[in-house]
Amino acid sequence: MASGQNDVVKENPVGIVIVGAGAAGLMTAIQAARALRARGVPGSLLLLDGRPTVGAKILMSGGTRCNVTHREVKPSDFEGGPRHFVKHVLEAFTPQATLRLFEEIGVKLVLEPGGKYFPATHSAKTVLEALLKETDRVGVGLKKRVRITAVQKEGDLFCLKSSDDLDTVWARRVVLTTGGLSYPATGSDGAGFGIARSFGHTILKTFPALTPLLTKDPGWKNLSGVSLAARLSFFRRGKKVRECPGPLLFTHFGFSGPAALDISRHLAGAAQGDGPRITASFLPKESEGSLQVRLQSAQQAYSKKLVKNLLTGEFSLPARFVEVFLEKIGLDGGLRIGNFSSEDKKRLIRSLLHYPLEAEGVFGYSKAEVTAGGVDLKEIKAATMESKLVNGLYFAGEILDVDGRIGGFNFQWAWSTGALAGRSAARSLLQAN
């Protein structure tokens, strides 16, 4: 852009520029525009995104159905930043507020078993189209193919520059909703971290979260497609750090499903010197005591039943899993339960409830649903999402050091932080005029 044109833009800056048109960015834009319109002020808002199409993560989430939020969202559902910060943000824009907003913009949400909310159409496209329609209705300008890589502040204004130097935008307020590093094919390249760092912000160690686990074990790989209920436990320095219950899916490269995805951030973020390990309970509703009783009863009632048939029948474990599992722990599945020794029972119980899972690492960002780590919340105002270091600079979404478990929690974080940042930026703009 020529310098003369640049000066004209500087003389007529945009009120609020939001960088990144994902879930957090769209919510920020909608809430900021609504706040300005409520005061009768037609403020100028511009939403920028580097991709030719926006909302790729929304479209692919929840198996392309988009798990919009969860029935109950608590600070304990998140990792990363301080719980009190997360609590304040969630209270500022609750799941109930999310449900109301989507109803207002024409998206009916249905509650599924387990507490997840999905659009009644079972299509993520419904969610994205409604958000884009509302963004347009409230007067937000959307400009695609503009990848902002540098932001500087001159006086009270921000100067945003694109990667190709073809676009320069001046703004009174800036909200960074650029996401993290997960699913880089969707445009998440970490540029926002660089911008935040240029303003002096601390970027806490980033690593993939909600990503599958890898294994080199051929036995588990041969179970690709088999799933069962499980509870995975993560240990660091011999101490249990986290338990993650849920379905466990065996794949050709390792383990997936909610239990594996939820626990992945702990394995990904652990140092080898901490001795990280994962154990699996393949009967998560059982304890050592209850399992001891059930096996003893089975020995008396079904003494001639084969061990492998007992596990598939009495305990409803998949036959293919049972075959591999018994081979791994060195027990003969063709042995009759009545001939089981006390040592055999102890080994079986221990292995069923505390199996040391052969997880070698995580798949990485290419299949991670979210990024752990990011902008340090200590440098952000919980009441407004504004930077403590730079007046007029706001943050929302995955760029922040917060990541939730699977089930709509990360979307709720995007909606809550976006709503808070958008309203706050609009309020600040109004107060300045």
C-alpha positions in Angstrom: 0.0 0.0 0.0 1.4 3.4 -0.9 2.3 5.7 1.9 -0.3 8.3 0.9 -3.0 5.6 1.1 -1.6 4.4 4.4 -1.9 7.9 5.9 -5.6 8.1 4.9 -6.3 4.8 6.6 -4.5 6.1 9.7 -6.6 9.2 9.7 -9.8 7.0 9.6 -8.9 4.0 11.7 -11.2 1.0 12.2 -12.8 1.0 15.6 -12.1 -2.7 16.4 -10.1 -5.2 14.3 -10.4 -8.9 15.2 -7.6 -11.1 13.9 -8.8 -14.6 13.2 -12.3 -15.6 12.1 -12.7 -18.9 14.0 -15.1 -19.6 16.8 -13.6 -17.0 19.2 -13.2 -14.4 16.5 -16.8 -14.7 15.2 -18.2 -14.5 18.7 -16.0 -11.5 19.5 -17.2 -9.7 16.4 -20.9 -10.4 17.1 -20.8 -9.3 20.7 -18.7 -6.2 20.0 -21.1 -5.1 17.2 -24.2 -5.8 19.3 -22.8 -3.8 22.2 -22.1 -0.8 20.0 -25.5 -1.1 18.3 -27.2 -1.3 21.7 -25.8 2.2 22.5 -26.8 3.5 19.1 -23.3 3.8 17.9 -22.6 2.3 14.4 -18.9 1.5 15.2 -16.7 0.2 12.5 -15.6 -3.4 13.0 -13.4 -5.5 10.8 -12.8 -9.3 11.0 -9.6 -10.5 9.3 -8.6 -14.0 8.4 -5.7 -15.4 6.4 -7.7 -18.3 4.8 -9.8 -18.0 1.6 -12.6 -19.7 3.6 -13.2 -19.4 7.3 -14.4 -21.7 10.1 -12.6 -24.8 9.0 -12.3 -26.1 12.6 -16.0 -25.5 13.3 -16.9 -27.5 10.2 -14.6 -30.5 11.2 -15.4 -30.6 14.9 -17.5 -33.2 16.5 -17.2 -35.5 13.5 -18.5 -32.6 11.3 -21.5 -32.2 13.7 -20.0 -29.5 15.9 -20.3 -30.1 19.7 -21.3 -26.5 20.5 -21.1 -26.7 24.3 -21.8 -28.9 27.3 -24.7 -29.0 29.8 -22.3 -28.2 32.7 -19.0 -26.5 32.3 -16.7 -26.1 35.3 -13.2 -24.7 35.8 -12.1 -28.2 36.6 -12.9 -29.2 33.0 -9.9 -27.1 31.9 -6.1 -27.2 32.2 -3.6 -24.4 32.0 -4.3 -21.1 33.5 -5.6 -20.4 37.1 -9.0 -21.8 38.0 -10.2 -18.5 39.4 -9.6 -16.8 36.0 -11.4 -19.5 34.1 -14.3 -19.4 36.6 -14.7 -15.7 36.1 -14.7 -16.0 32.3 -17.2 -18.8 32.3 -19.5 -16.9 34.6 -19.4 -13.9 32.3 -20.8 -15.9 29.4 -22.3 -19.3 30.5 -23.4 -22.3 28.5 -26.9 -21.1 29.1 -26.0 -17.8 27.4 -24.5 -19.8 24.6 -27.8 -21.7 24.1 -29.8 -18.5 24.1 -27.5 -16.9 21.5 -27.6 -19.8 19.1 -31.4 -19.9 19.5 -31.5 -16.2 18.6 -29.5 -16.7 15.5 -31.7 -19.6 14.3 -29.7 -22.7 15.5 -31.7 -25.2 17.5 -29.4 -27.2 19.8 -30.3 -30.7 21.1 -28.9 -32.3 24.3 -27.5 -35.7 23.8 -26.7 -38.4 26.5 -23.6 -37.4 28.4 -24.4 -33.7 28.3 -23.2 -32.6 24.8 -25.1 -30.1 22.8 -25.2 -30.4 19.0 -27.2 -28.6 16.3 -30.5 -30.4 15.6 -29.5 -30.7 12.0 -26.4 -32.7 13.0 -24.4 -30.5 10.7 -21.5 -28.1 11.7 -22.3 -26.1 8.6 -25.5 -24.9 10.3 -23.5 -23.4 13.1 -20.9 -21.7 10.9 -23.5 -20.3 8.5 -25.6 -18.8 11.3 -22.5 -17.2 12.9 -21.5 -15.7 9.5 -25.0 -14.5 8.8 -25.2 -12.8 12.2 -21.8 -11.2 11.8 -23.0 -9.7 8.5 -26.3 -8.6 10.0 -24.7 -6.6 12.8 -22.4 -4.8 10.3 -19.1 -6.5 10.8 -16.8 -6.4 7.8 -15.1 -9.7 6.9 -11.9 -9.7 4.9 -10.4 -13.0 3.9 -6.9 -13.9 2.6 -5.3 -11.3 4.9 -2.7 -13.0 7.1 -1.7 -10.5 9.8 1.9 -11.2 11.0 2.9 -8.0 12.7 1.0 -5.5 14.9 2.6 -2.3 16.3 1.2 0.5 18.4 1.8 4.1 17.6 0.2 6.4 20.2 -3.4 5.3 20.7 -3.6 3.4 17.4 -2.5 0.0 16.3 -0.9 -0.7 12.9 -1.6 -4.2 11.5 0.5 -5.5 8.6 0.0 -8.6 6.5 2.6 -11.2 5.6 2.8 -9.9 2.0 2.8 -6.2 3.0 -0.1 -5.6 0.7 -2.5 -4.9 3.5 -2.0 -2.3 6.3 -4.9 -1.6 8.7 -5.1 1.0 11.4 -7.3 0.4 14.4 -8.3 1.8 17.8 -8.7 -1.6 19.4 -7.3 -5.0 18.4 -8.5 -8.5 19.5 -6.2 -11.5 18.8 -8.3 -14.6 18.1 -5.7 -16.4 16.0 -5.9 -19.8 17.6 -2.9 -21.9 18.4 -1.0 -24.6 16.5 -3.5 -27.4 16.3 -4.6 -28.7 12.8 -2.2 -26.4 10.9 -3.9 -27.3 7.7 -6.8 -25.0 8.8 -4.5 -22.0 9.1 -3.4 -22.3 12.7 0.3 -21.4 12.3 1.0 -19.7 15.7 1.3 -16.2 14.2 -0.7 -14.8 17.1 1.9 -16.0 19.5 4.6 -14.0 17.7 2.4 -10.9 17.8 1.7 -11.3 21.5 5.4 -11.9 22.2 6.3 -8.7 20.2 4.3 -6.7 22.8 6.2 -8.3 25.7 3.7 -11.1 26.5 4.9 -14.4 27.9 4.1 -17.5 25.8 4.0 -20.5 28.1 5.2 -23.8 26.6 2.9 -25.0 23.9 2.2 -28.6 23.0 -0.6 -30.6 21.3 -3.7 -31.6 23.4 -6.7 -33.8 22.5 -4.6 -35.8 20.1 -4.3 -39.6 19.7 -1.6 -41.6 21.5 1.0 -43.6 19.6 2.3 -47.1 20.3 4.9 -49.4 18.8 3.1 -52.5 20.1 1.9 -54.7 17.3 -0.7 -56.4 19.4 -2.6 -53.2 20.2 -2.2 -52.0 16.6 -3.9 -55.3 15.4 -7.0 -54.3 17.3 -7.6 -51.3 15.1 -11.3 -50.5 15.2 -12.0 -52.2 18.5 -13.4 -49.9 21.3 -14.3 -50.4 24.9 -15.1 -48.4 28.1 -11.9 -47.6 30.0 -10.3 -45.3 32.5 -6.8 -44.0 31.8 -4.6 -42.7 34.6 -1.5 -40.5 34.1 1.5 -40.7 36.5 4.4 -38.3 36.9 7.2 -39.1 39.2 5.2 -42.0 40.6 2.3 -39.8 41.5 -1.1 -40.0 39.8 -1.8 -36.6 38.2 -5.1 -37.2 36.3 -7.8 -39.8 35.6 -9.6 -39.7 32.3 -12.7 -42.1 31.9 -14.4 -42.7 28.6 -14.4 -44.9 25.5 -11.0 -46.1 24.3 -10.5 -46.8 20.6 -7.6 -48.9 19.3 -6.2 -47.7 16.0 -3.5 -48.8 13.5 -1.1 -46.3 15.1 -2.2 -46.5 18.8 -5.1 -45.2 20.9 -7.8 -42.7 20.3 -11.3 -42.1 21.7 -12.2 -39.6 24.5 -10.1 -41.3 27.2 -6.9 -41.2 25.1 -7.5 -37.7 23.8 -8.2 -36.2 27.2 -5.0 -37.7 28.7 -2.8 -36.8 25.8 -2.0 -33.3 26.9 -0.4 -34.7 30.1 1.8 -37.1 28.2 2.7 -34.4 25.5 3.7 -31.9 28.1 5.7 -34.2 30.4 9.5 -34.3 30.6 11.1 -37.7 30.2 12.9 -37.1 33.5 9.5 -37.1 35.2 9.0 -40.7 34.3 5.6 -40.2 32.7 3.4 -43.3 32.3 -0.2 -44.2 31.6 -2.2 -47.1 33.2 -5.5 -48.4 31.9 -8.5 -49.9 33.6 -10.4 -51.9 31.1 -13.2 -52.4 33.6 -13.7 -48.9 34.9 -16.7 -49.6 37.0 -14.9 -52.3 39.0 -12.6 -52.2 41.9 -10.1 -54.8 43.1 -12.6 -55.8 45.8 -15.6 -56.1 43.5 -13.6 -58.0 40.8 -12.3 -60.4 43.4 -15.8 -61.2 44.5 -17.1 -61.6 40.9 -14.3 -63.9 40.0 -14.7 -66.0 43.1 -18.4 -66.3 42.4 -17.7 -67.3 38.8 -15.3 -70.0 40.0 -18.0 -71.5 42.0 -20.9 -71.1 39.5 -19.1 -71.6 36.2 -16.0 -73.6 37.1 -15.8 -75.2 33.7 -16.1 -72.0 31.7 -13.0 -70.9 29.9 -11.3 -67.7 31.1 -11.6 -66.0 27.7 -15.3 -66.8 27.5 -15.8 -65.5 31.0 -14.2 -62.1 30.1 -16.3 -61.8 26.9 -19.6 -63.0 28.4 -19.6 -62.0 32.1 -17.6 -58.8 31.6 -18.7 -57.9 28.0 -15.1 -57.3 26.8 -14.5 -57.6 23.0 -13.3 -61.0 22.0 -10.4 -59.7 19.9 -9.3 -57.5 22.8 -9.5 -60.4 25.3 -7.3 -62.6 23.0 -4.5 -59.9 22.8 -4.8 -58.9 26.4 -4.5 -62.5 27.8 -1.5 -63.1 25.6 0.1 -59.9 26.9 -0.2 -60.8 30.5 0.8 -64.4 30.0 -2.5 -66.2 30.8 -4.0 -69.0 28.9 -7.5 -68.1 27.7 -8.3 -71.8 27.2 -7.8 -72.4 30.9 -11.0 -73.2 32.9 -11.8 -70.7 35.5 -12.2 -73.4 38.1 -8.5 -74.3 37.6 -7.4 -70.7 38.2 -4.8 -70.3 40.9 -4.9 -67.4 43.4 -1.8 -66.0 41.7 -3.6 -66.2 38.3 -6.5 -64.3 39.8 -4.3 -61.6 41.3 -2.5 -61.1 38.0 -5.8 -60.9 36.0 -7.3 -58.4 38.4 -4.2 -56.3 38.6 -3.9 -56.3 34.8 -7.6 -55.5 34.1 -7.5 -52.5 36.4 -3.9 -51.2 36.3 -2.5 -52.2 32.9 0.7 -50.2 32.0 -0.3 -49.0 28.6 2.4 -49.0 26.0 2.0 -45.3 24.8 5.2 -44.0 23.3 4.0 -40.5 22.7 1.3 -38.4 21.0 0.3 -38.0 17.4 1.1 -34.2 17.4 -0.5 -31.0 16.1 -1.6 -32.5 12.8 -4.4 -34.3 14.6 -4.6 -32.3 17.8 -8.0 -30.6 18.5 -6.5 -27.9 20.6 -3.2 -26.4 21.7 -2.1 -26.5 25.3 -0.1 -23.5 26.6 -0.1 -20.0 25.1 -0.4 -16.5 26.4 0.1 -16.3 30.1 -3.2 -15.4 31.9 -1.2 -13.5 34.5 -0.8 -10.8 31.9 -4.5 -10.7 31.0 -7.3 -8.9 32.9 -9.9 -11.5 33.7 -12.7 -9.0 33.8 -12.2 -7.8 30.2 -9.7 -10.1 28.4 -7.5 -6.9 27.9 -3.8 -7.1 28.0 -2.2 -5.8 31.3 0.8 -4.7 29.2 -0.9 -2.9 26.3 -4.0 -0.8 26.5 -6.5 -1.6 23.8 -5.1 -5.1 23.0 -7.4 -8.1 23.8 -7.2 -11.8 23.5 -9.8 -14.7 23.1 -9.9 -18.4 22.4 -7.1 -20.9 21.9 -4.3 -18.4 21.9 -4.6 -18.3 25.7 -3.1 -20.8 28.1 -6.3 -22.8 28.6 -7.4 -26.0 27.1 -10.5 -28.0 27.9 -11.3 -31.7 27.8 -13.3 -33.2 25.0 -17.0 -32.6 24.8 -17.7 -29.0 23.8 -15.6 -27.4 26.5 -13.1 -25.7 24.2 -15.9 -24.2 22.1 -17.4 -22.8 25.3 -14.1 -21.3 26.2 -14.1 -19.7 22.7 -17.6 -18.4 23.1 -17.0 -17.1 26.7 -13.7 -15.4 26.0 -14.9 -14.0 22.7 -18.1 -12.5 24.2 -16.1 -11.0 27.1 -13.4 -9.6 24.8 -15.9 -8.2 22.3 -18.1 -6.5 24.8 -15.1 -5.1 26.7 -13.4 -3.7 23.5 -16.7 -2.1 22.5 -17.2 -0.6 26.0 -13.6 0.8 25.9 -14.2 2.3 22.5 -17.4 4.0 23.7 -15.7 5.4 26.8 -12.9 6.9 24.6 -15.4 8.8 22.4 
